[in-house]
Amino acid sequence: MKDALVSIILPTYNRADFIGAALDSVFAQSWRHWELIVIDDGSTDRTGRVLDRYDDPRLIRLRQENRGVSAARNAGIAASSGPVVALLDSDDQWLPRKLERQLAYMERHGYEICQTDEIWVRNGRRVNQKAKYAKPEGWFFEKSLYMCLISPSCTMFTREVWQGIGPFDETMPSCEDYDMWLRACLSYPVGLVAEPLTIKHGGRPDQLSNSVTCADWYRIRALLKILQSGKLDARQREAALAELGRKVAIYAQGCEKRGKEEDAKQAWTLFCMARDGQEVPLNP
């Protein structure tokens, strides 16, 4: 870790107004041994012109047709070469010692995957996090079933971790991070640098959490996938089934309110199949 090359993976799509701040926060890092791979996922705005302002051999630019954040992250990691990978979304920022502090913490405590605390900014104003969003440390697979407890822009992991839990599921337009971190929390303890070293922006309509409908369905898919992985012990399976039932109930209730009874019925059928140990179809 002491001399590790950190591969920073930054996917972007039509974020010309924000990506400059994200890039500046990388160039301001006290840890200088990094490569920055920016994957332009088919932007049609001024993103290319913003990137043209940066002339540094450590910045590697890739461009692909619009395929979503999962495909962009996967492409960036495939093109990277460092033994350590750090994720950064194009509308978030890091404080200057983020990489340095995180690498040192991983080295000191032997973590293969680690995140930092974060500052939340909503609609340009800093907001306080609710207690339920507090980040845990160590082994917390059961807690991660309820909600996503790892933030991409806060996260750093070794190449070995990626080989064990990757790639991101490119068929999921939403909740791909929930899906990924379920696998991570099942296989690894997760470290926490208890300092707010990441600035996480939110509250805009273009963000995935606001622009993709039926996010509950993709959380259900993630739970079905982990249940069919064959890696859960009896206690973990019981916890995953309980959370699946809760999420299916929420999803089905929403479907029924919108007059989509068949979708609600399908969700309950999949739950019953998973509960009974049957193979569940996981079509997108």
ABEGO torsion letter per residue (X at the ends): XAABBBBBBBBBBGAAAAAAAAAAAAAABABABBBBBBBBBGBABAAAAAAAABBBAABBBBBBBBAEAAAAAAAAAAABABABBBBBBAABBBBAAAAAAAAAAAAAAGBABBBBBBBBBBGGBBBBBBAAABBBBEBAAAAAAABBABBAAABBBBAAAAAAAOBBBAABABGAAAAAAAAAAAABBBBBBBBBABBBBBGBAABAAAABBGAAAAAAAAAAAAAAAGABBAAAAAAAAAAAAAAAAAAAAAAAAAGBAAAAAAAAAAAAAAAAGBBBBABX
